[in-house]
Amino acid sequence: LPTKIGFVYDSPSTYHAGIPVPCKPIAEPPMTLSQMDQPAVIAADSTGGVLDWQELASRSLAGETISEAEALAVLRAPDAELLNIMAAAYRVRRQYFGNTVQLYYLMNAKSGLCPEDCHYCSQSKVSEAEIPRYNILSREKLLDGARLAAERQSKTYCIVISARGPSEREIQAVEKIVPEIKSRYDLEICACLGLLTPDQANRLAACGVNKVNHNLNTSPEYYEQICTTHTYQDRVATLAACRSAGLALCSGGIIGMGEQDEDVVRMALALRELKVESIPLNFLIDISGTPLQRTQNLTPRYCLKALAMFRLINPSSEIRIAGGRELHLGSMQCLGLYAANSMFVGDYLTTKGQLPEADYKMIEEMGFAITRSEAAAEVLN
């Protein structure tokens, strides 16, 4: 493999007992910023012209929006271009976040029992998946989750419920627990409670919630293919209510639901337009019992190109490798950190993640460092 970017792969089979063997550094040092400015191998765009990945990185850093055609060229580039694309994405990531990684910890505070028909979700009303089903957790269990989040070096504790939107009882539970968590632990709180009214968003901000997660999930054009009980615009309205309340926005999506490349690109561009601060990017886990079971159309190389494309379009946003990281990236997941600067540590909502110790080892062996700071990292020289 090319060695210019400063890494090589282990064998693809080195994924044992839930612990991947991370990519090992090579003797040659990584590229300097001046070397990164040199033209990379170019690829054809949809107009018949050619693209220089480093030029895209330069324009991204200059505040320009790359076009839909250029973003599509990233997704559709030959696999031989993967390392050049990741080098360009890393240059942008490095400018805003250095070599730091921010960790998030998920707590499934209410599982199943959801009246919505989101086809990808094991907790929806149309799912027959065998998952735990329970109402909102007790104060003690939510506090214990916060303790785990702090012990696992997380910056953010995510409280998630399955619902169309929160009931009054659920909103009150969040209002009570958030100040107590913050008095005990140095954690930010992200709430994912479904569709929100402006009043509910204001109440979350008032009790100390830092950000709200509400994913766009896909493009406006494809949305009705994955959900019919609410609309794409309903989700945009919730994000607008949260923005008006002074909450930071956490919004991303899922790749691998049968959408086209154009849908992936349009989602990335929509998130830029909304100025979303934190973007979790999921790769579909086709859970048995859901309408999207047996949907397997992703490769590790495509997932990495998608992460790079999101970074080039959203240069200063926190980009998090979310659900499906272990399944779809496997032994190549360490490369995702050249584009993303955040990841979940521990399990997801109804599926298992890899051991936290494996994540810590991967981050360390990549030469990166865990941070709990909100401030943009100092640029490395």
C-alpha positions in Angstrom: 0.0 0.0 0.0 1.1 3.6 -0.4 3.0 4.7 2.7 2.8 8.5 2.3 0.1 9.0 4.8 2.0 7.1 7.4 0.0 3.9 8.1 -0.4 0.3 6.8 -3.1 -2.3 7.4 -2.9 -5.4 9.5 -4.5 -8.5 8.1 -8.2 -8.1 7.5 -8.7 -11.2 9.7 -7.3 -9.5 12.8 -10.7 -8.9 14.5 -10.8 -11.4 17.4 -13.1 -11.5 20.4 -14.5 -8.1 19.7 -11.1 -6.4 19.7 -9.6 -5.3 16.4 -5.9 -5.0 16.0 -5.4 -1.3 15.1 -3.3 -0.2 12.2 0.3 0.0 13.0 2.5 3.0 12.4 5.3 2.7 9.9 8.8 4.0 10.2 8.2 6.9 7.8 6.7 9.9 9.6 3.3 11.3 8.5 3.1 14.0 5.9 3.9 17.5 6.9 1.4 20.2 6.1 3.6 21.4 3.3 3.7 17.9 1.8 0.0 17.7 2.1 -0.3 20.8 -0.2 1.4 18.9 -3.0 -1.1 17.7 -5.7 -2.5 14.3 -5.1 -3.6 11.8 -7.7 -6.7 13.1 -9.3 -10.0 11.4 -10.2 -12.7 12.3 -12.7 -15.8 14.2 -11.6 -19.3 13.9 -13.1 -18.6 16.6 -15.7 -15.6 14.8 -17.2 -13.1 17.0 -15.4 -10.7 15.9 -12.7 -10.5 16.5 -9.0 -7.5 17.1 -6.7 -8.4 15.9 -3.2 -6.0 18.3 -1.6 -7.5 21.2 -3.6 -10.9 20.1 -2.1 -9.3 20.2 1.4 -7.9 23.7 0.7 -11.3 25.0 -0.4 -13.0 23.4 2.6 -10.5 25.1 4.9 -11.1 28.4 3.2 -14.8 28.1 4.0 -16.1 27.1 0.5 -18.8 24.5 0.1 -17.8 21.7 -2.2 -20.5 20.9 -4.8 -22.8 17.9 -4.9 -20.9 16.7 -8.0 -17.5 16.9 -6.2 -18.9 15.2 -3.1 -20.3 12.4 -5.3 -16.8 12.0 -6.8 -15.4 11.4 -3.3 -18.0 8.6 -2.7 -17.4 7.1 -6.1 -13.7 7.4 -6.3 -11.7 4.2 -7.1 -10.6 2.3 -4.0 -7.0 3.0 -5.1 -7.7 6.7 -4.2 -8.8 5.9 -0.6 -5.5 6.9 1.1 -5.3 10.1 -0.8 -8.9 11.0 0.1 -8.2 10.2 3.8 -5.1 12.3 3.7 -7.2 15.3 2.5 -9.8 14.7 5.1 -7.2 14.4 7.8 -5.7 17.7 6.8 -9.1 19.4 7.5 -9.7 17.4 10.7 -6.3 18.3 12.0 -6.8 22.0 11.5 -9.8 22.1 13.7 -9.2 19.2 16.2 -5.6 18.3 16.0 -5.1 14.7 17.0 -7.7 14.6 19.7 -10.7 12.3 20.0 -13.9 13.1 22.0 -15.8 10.1 23.5 -19.6 9.8 24.0 -21.5 7.4 26.2 -25.0 6.3 25.3 -27.7 5.4 27.9 -30.9 3.8 26.5 -33.1 5.4 29.1 -36.4 4.0 27.6 -36.3 1.0 25.3 -38.9 -0.1 22.7 -42.6 0.9 23.1 -42.2 3.5 20.3 -45.3 4.3 18.1 -43.2 5.4 15.1 -42.4 3.1 12.1 -38.8 4.0 11.4 -37.8 1.0 9.3 -34.2 0.9 10.5 -35.1 0.9 14.2 -35.4 -2.2 16.5 -37.5 -0.2 18.9 -40.2 0.9 16.4 -43.8 -0.3 16.3 -43.1 -2.4 13.2 -40.1 -4.1 14.6 -40.2 -7.7 15.8 -36.7 -7.6 17.1 -36.1 -9.3 20.4 -35.0 -6.3 22.6 -35.6 -5.2 26.1 -38.7 -3.0 26.5 -39.0 -0.7 29.5 -40.2 2.7 30.5 -37.8 5.5 31.5 -35.1 4.4 33.9 -35.0 5.3 37.6 -32.9 8.1 39.0 -30.4 5.6 40.3 -29.9 3.9 37.0 -29.5 7.2 35.1 -26.9 8.3 37.7 -25.1 5.0 37.4 -24.9 5.5 33.6 -23.4 9.0 34.2 -20.8 7.4 36.5 -19.8 4.9 33.8 -19.6 7.7 31.2 -17.2 9.6 33.5 -15.1 6.5 34.2 -14.8 5.8 30.5 -13.4 9.3 29.8 -16.5 10.5 28.0 -17.0 14.1 27.3 -20.7 13.7 26.8 -23.4 11.5 28.4 -26.3 10.9 26.0 -29.8 10.2 27.5 -32.0 8.6 24.8 -35.6 7.5 24.9 -37.7 5.7 22.3 -40.7 7.9 21.6 -42.4 10.1 19.0 -41.7 12.8 21.6 -41.4 13.0 25.4 -44.3 12.8 27.7 -44.6 15.3 30.5 -43.4 12.7 33.0 -40.3 12.0 30.8 -39.5 15.7 30.4 -39.8 16.1 34.2 -37.5 13.2 34.8 -34.8 14.8 32.6 -35.3 18.1 34.2 -34.6 16.5 37.6 -31.7 14.3 36.7 -29.6 16.6 34.6 -28.7 19.1 37.4 -27.8 16.2 39.7 -25.6 14.6 37.1 -23.8 17.9 36.4 -23.2 18.5 40.2 -21.5 15.1 40.5 -19.6 14.7 37.2 -17.8 16.8 34.7 -20.0 15.8 31.8 -22.0 17.5 29.1 -25.5 16.2 28.5 -27.0 15.4 25.1 -30.7 14.5 25.2 -32.4 12.5 22.4 -36.1 12.5 23.2 -37.8 12.5 19.8 -39.8 15.4 18.3 -39.8 18.5 20.5 -41.9 21.6 20.8 -40.3 25.0 21.3 -41.5 24.9 25.0 -39.9 21.5 25.6 -36.6 22.7 24.0 -36.6 25.7 26.3 -37.1 23.5 29.3 -34.2 21.3 28.3 -31.9 24.3 27.9 -33.1 25.7 31.3 -32.2 22.5 33.2 -28.7 22.3 31.8 -28.9 20.1 28.7 -26.1 21.1 26.4 -27.2 19.7 23.1 -30.1 17.7 21.6 -29.7 14.8 19.2 -32.2 14.6 16.5 -30.9 13.0 13.3 -32.0 13.9 9.8 -31.1 10.3 8.9 -31.2 10.7 5.1 -32.1 13.2 2.4 -35.5 14.8 2.2 -36.2 12.9 -1.1 -35.6 9.5 0.5 -37.1 10.0 3.9 -40.5 8.6 3.2 -38.9 5.3 2.2 -37.7 4.8 5.8 -40.5 6.4 7.8 -44.2 7.3 7.3 -45.4 8.3 10.7 -43.6 11.6 10.7 -41.8 13.7 8.0 -38.3 15.0 7.3 -39.7 18.5 7.9 -40.9 17.4 11.4 -37.3 16.7 12.2 -36.0 20.0 10.8 -38.6 21.8 12.9 -37.3 20.1 16.1 -33.8 21.2 15.2 -35.0 24.7 14.7 -36.8 24.7 18.0 -33.6 23.6 19.7 -31.5 26.2 18.0 -33.9 28.9 19.1 -33.6 27.6 22.7 -29.9 28.1 22.6 -29.1 24.4 22.5 -26.3 23.0 20.4 -27.4 20.6 17.6 -26.3 17.0 17.3 -27.7 15.6 14.1 -26.5 13.1 11.6 -27.8 10.0 9.8 -27.6 6.4 8.8 -25.8 5.1 5.7 -26.8 1.8 4.1 -30.6 1.9 4.1 -30.9 1.5 0.4 -30.4 5.1 -0.4 -28.4 6.5 -3.4 -25.1 8.3 -3.2 -27.0 11.5 -3.9 -29.0 11.0 -0.7 -25.9 10.7 1.3 -24.4 13.9 -0.2 -27.6 15.9 0.2 -27.8 14.9 3.9 -24.2 16.1 4.4 -25.0 19.4 2.7 -28.2 19.9 4.7 -26.3 19.4 7.9 -23.9 22.1 6.8 -26.7 24.5 6.0 -28.1 23.9 9.5 -24.7 24.6 11.0 -24.9 21.4 13.1 -22.1 21.3 15.7 -22.0 17.5 16.2 -22.6 14.9 13.4 -23.0 11.2 14.4 -22.6 9.0 11.3 -24.1 5.6 11.6 -23.7 2.6 9.3 -26.8 0.5 9.2 -26.9 -2.6 11.5 -29.6 -4.6 9.8 -31.2 -6.0 12.9 -33.2 -9.1 12.5 -36.9 -8.4 12.9 -36.8 -4.9 11.4 -38.0 -4.0 7.9 -34.4 -3.4 6.8 -33.1 -6.7 7.9 -30.7 -8.4 5.4 -29.8 -5.0 4.0 -26.0 -5.4 3.5 -24.6 -3.1 0.8 -21.7 -1.4 2.5 -17.9 -1.9 2.3 -15.3 -0.5 4.7 -13.8 1.5 1.8 -17.2 3.2 1.0 -17.8 3.9 4.7 -14.4 5.6 4.9 -15.1 7.7 1.8 -18.4 8.8 3.4 -16.6 9.9 6.5 -14.1 11.9 4.5 -16.9 13.5 2.4 -18.7 14.6 5.5 -15.5 16.1 6.9 -14.8 18.0 3.7 -18.4 19.4 3.6 -18.5 20.1 7.4 -14.9 21.0 8.2 -15.4 22.4 11.8 -18.2 20.1 13.0 -17.5 17.3 15.4 -17.9 14.1 13.3 -18.6 11.0 15.3 -18.3 7.4 14.0 -21.4 5.9 15.5 -23.4 2.7 15.2 -22.1 0.1 12.8 -18.5 1.1 13.3 -17.3 -2.3 14.4 -19.5 -4.2 11.9 -18.8 -2.2 8.8 -15.2 -0.9 9.3 -13.8 -3.9 11.2 -10.1 -3.9 11.3 -10.1 -0.7 9.2 -12.0 1.3 11.8 -8.9 3.1 13.0 -8.6 4.8 9.6 -12.0 6.5 10.3 -10.3 8.7 12.8 -8.4 10.4 10.1 -11.7 12.0 9.2 -13.8 11.8 12.3 -12.7 13.2 15.7 -15.3 11.5 17.9 -16.7 8.0 18.7 -19.0 6.2 21.1 -17.4 4.2 23.8 -19.3 1.1 25.0 -22.6 -0.3 23.7 -25.2 1.3 21.4 -29.0 1.4 22.1 -29.8 -2.2 21.4 -26.6 -3.6 20.0 -23.2 -4.2 21.5 -20.1 -2.2 20.8 -16.5 -3.4 21.3 -14.8 -3.3 24.6 -13.7 0.3 25.8 -10.2 -1.0 26.3 -10.0 -1.8 22.6 -11.0 1.8 21.7 -8.4 3.3 24.1 -5.7 1.1 22.6 -6.7 2.0 19.0 -6.7 5.7 19.9 -3.3 5.5 21.5 -1.7 3.4 18.8 -2.9 5.9 16.2 -1.0 8.6 18.1 -4.2 10.4 19.1 -5.3 11.5 22.5 -8.7 11.6 24.3 -9.9 15.1 25.1 -12.9 16.4 27.1 -12.5 19.9 25.9 -15.1 21.8 23.8 -12.4 24.2 22.5 -11.0 23.5 19.1 -7.7 21.8 19.4 -4.5 23.6 18.8 -3.1 23.1 15.4 0.0 20.8 15.4 3.1 22.1 13.7 
